[in-house]
């Protein structure tokens, strides 16, 4: 028997951190249901570094604290080396997606791919959401202070490393400038310690807080996609020109590992684009984000995809979506690979976009009637994309613009 939205939200309103038994149980519930109803799907497996941000947080605290000790103790050239190693250790993992300090623990990540295709498709659309969750000490807005100041932290790390060399040389030579240079170095190091400890504790100690249920981020979106797949499976696939992949990613909450592995490990033949769903089915307005990416790199979302999905939202919901500035989501994996993508979601009338990765992300924020509406607007969007061959007729440029 098909599952109702109420039944799916029971599955998606439990904490599901990466590497946990709960996440594996969620995967099992989805995959067993798809097999039971005879829906064609694939499991895309990849190496998942499930404690990614825990180790990044510990690294930030330890490396910047050691840098402070080196400055205080006049270690000279050692200060520069400590700053360099501390900086590279985090940037290689987060900025270049090369596991170094985050390799300490891994598991098998599993993306679920539900595919529908007409006999001769000329284009492909991927609609995605993530089924993992995360709990942090701070919610999105509270942690934004630290993320916005990440470039300052990088600059201060470099400055303190170079300043430590100068301080060590002046202290060794007995220069009259040594005392002043030392004080400046200590003062410059204090905001670096605040940033490192603040962000580090937030990333590594989420287990101390009541857990997020992940009902909004991103269980509601997963429920919408599964009901969309059910509709297409039971009523017949209506698209003539478009191959559809419904992707349920894990690893989003640990630096987009699932979507990034999917994008890089498959072949791209026909013109393709992606629509990513986040924080759906709240009681406020629909939104789309104008940029996607992390604090080190952001790219604009696809203007024509924004226009297309906005048209469907207007028709189904009766009100156009509101633009929001920046999100860090699975959509960035597609954009960084040069594929057009955008991400849509909803706002909460009272919390707006606050309270995620926090106990306030719970089942009470999900409006069941908006789940069905989400299926309707995606169905309308797909029919529009297919009829106009929108993706096929776009000139795809690097960065996801057209």
C-alpha positions, 0 to 999 in steps of 0.5 A: 500500500502507498504510504501517506504523508503522515507515515512518511513524516514519521520516518523523516522526523527522527534525528538521522546524523551521518554514520548513525544507525538511525540514518541506516534505518531511514535508508532501509525504510525508503529502499524497502518501500521502493522495492515493495511497490516495484519502483525502479531505483538504484543505490549509488554507494560512495566513501562517506567521511561521516564525522567530517565537521566534528574533526574540522571543529577539533582541528580548528580548536587545537591548531589555533590554540597551539598557534597562540602558545607558539606566539606567546612563547616566542617560537619564531619560525615554528609559529609560521609552520604551525599557522601553515599546517593549521590552515592547510589542514582545514582548507584542503578538506573543506575548500578542495574536498580532499580528505586529510584530517577528516579521514579518521572515520568513514562509512559507506554512504548511500544515495537513492536514485529513482529514475523515469525515462521516455523512449527517446529523451533529449534532456535530463532533470535531476530533482534532489533532497537530502535525507540526513540531518545534523544538530549543532550548538548554534542554529543557522543564523547564530553560526553565520557570525563565525562563517562570515568571519572565516576569511578574517580568520584565514587572514589572521592565521597568516598574519600571526604566522608571519608576525611570529617570525618577526617577533622571534627574530626581534626577541632573539636580537634584543631589539627595543621593538620586540615588546611592542611587536609581541603585544601586537601579535598577542592582540591579533591572536585573540579574535582568531582564538574566539573565531576558532573556538566558537566555530570549533565548539559549534561543529564538534559538540552538537551532541550536547544539545537536544537533537534536531528531528530534521523534519524540515531540514530536509525530511519534508522535501524527501517526503514530497519527492517520494510522493512525486515518484509514487504519482508518476509510477502509478499514473504513468510517466507523462514526460515525452522528452525528459529523463527524470532522476529523483535523487535522495542524497545522504552526506549533505550535512557533512560538506555535500559529500553525497551529491558531490560524489554523485555528480563526479562519478556519473557520465553526463550525456544529454543536456541536464539541469538540477532542482534542489529542495530544502526546508519545504512545507513550512507555513510561509512563502516559497523562496529560491536562492540567488547563490549557492556555495560555502564561505570560500566559494559561491556561484549564482543559481540558474536564472532560467531555472529560477524563472521556470520554477517561479512560474510553477509556484505562481500557478500552483501556490498563487504567489511568486517565490521570494529571492534569498541571497545565499544558501549552502546546499547540495545545489552547489555540487551541480553548480561547481560541476558546471551544471545549471541548478537552483534550490527552492524552499519555504519560510516559517512565518514566525521563525523565518529561516531560523532554528535549523540544526536545532531542536526547533526543527521538528514535525510541528513546523511541517504543514501536511497540506503544503506537502501535497502542494509541493508535489503539484508544483513539481509536477507542473514544473516538469510538464512545463520543462518537458513541453518546452524542451527548456533544458535542451534549448539552453546554451549551457555555460560553466558555473550553471548559467545560461 
